[in-house]
Amino acid sequence: MTITTAPSSTLSTACACGRLRRASRALTQLYDDAMAPSGLRITQFSLLRALARESPQRMTALAGATLLDRTALSRTLEPLAERGFVRIVAGSDARTREVELTRAGRAAIRKAEPFWKRAQAEVTKRLGAERLAALIATLGELEALHPSPPIAAPQIGAPARR
């Protein structure tokens, strides 16, 4: 990846990453507060929804799709597995694991969805629909900056990566 620098007169003094991380924490708290009656945090709800779109998924593919490292993904999945919302099973070979959404997980999504919609409505009210749409488009552009390499299939005979 080539990084070019702009003349210092055009650079913002605000750190884009620092501001985005603060905004992310504020938004996460708003969603977590709204979703508390459902028993799910927004991070858990988002993972369940990702699995609702495609399940089962290889752990590596799910980590890539959600831009989470495997450790963070495992930490988020563990309480979901304990509650029976997901099942983590051996994949097609001993080196892979797959995550699948259970019937209880689908029910948890249905139960949490009204609370998520309420949080979405609150954000839309505060920002306005047009600004929210622009923000979501900008966030998509920022996500594209992630340097993750494409997920390659494991090589036969290659040692398992941990």
Sequence and secondary structure as in RCSB ss.txt:
>XXXX:A:sequence
MTITTAPSSTLSTACACGRLRRASRALTQLYDDAMAPSGLRITQFSLLRALARESPQRMTALAGATLLDRTALSR
TLEPLAERGFVRIVAGSDARTREVELTRAGRAAIRKAEPFWKRAQAEVTKRLGAERLAALIATLGELEALHPSPP
IAAPQIGAPARR
>XXXX:A:secstr
       GGGS SS HHHHHHHHHHHHHHHHHHHHGGGT  HHHHHHHHHHHHS SEEHHHHHHHHT  HHHHHH
HHHHHHHTTSEEEEE SSTT EEEEE HHHHHHHHHHHHHHHHHHHHHHHHH HHHHHHHHHHHHHHHTT     
     TT     
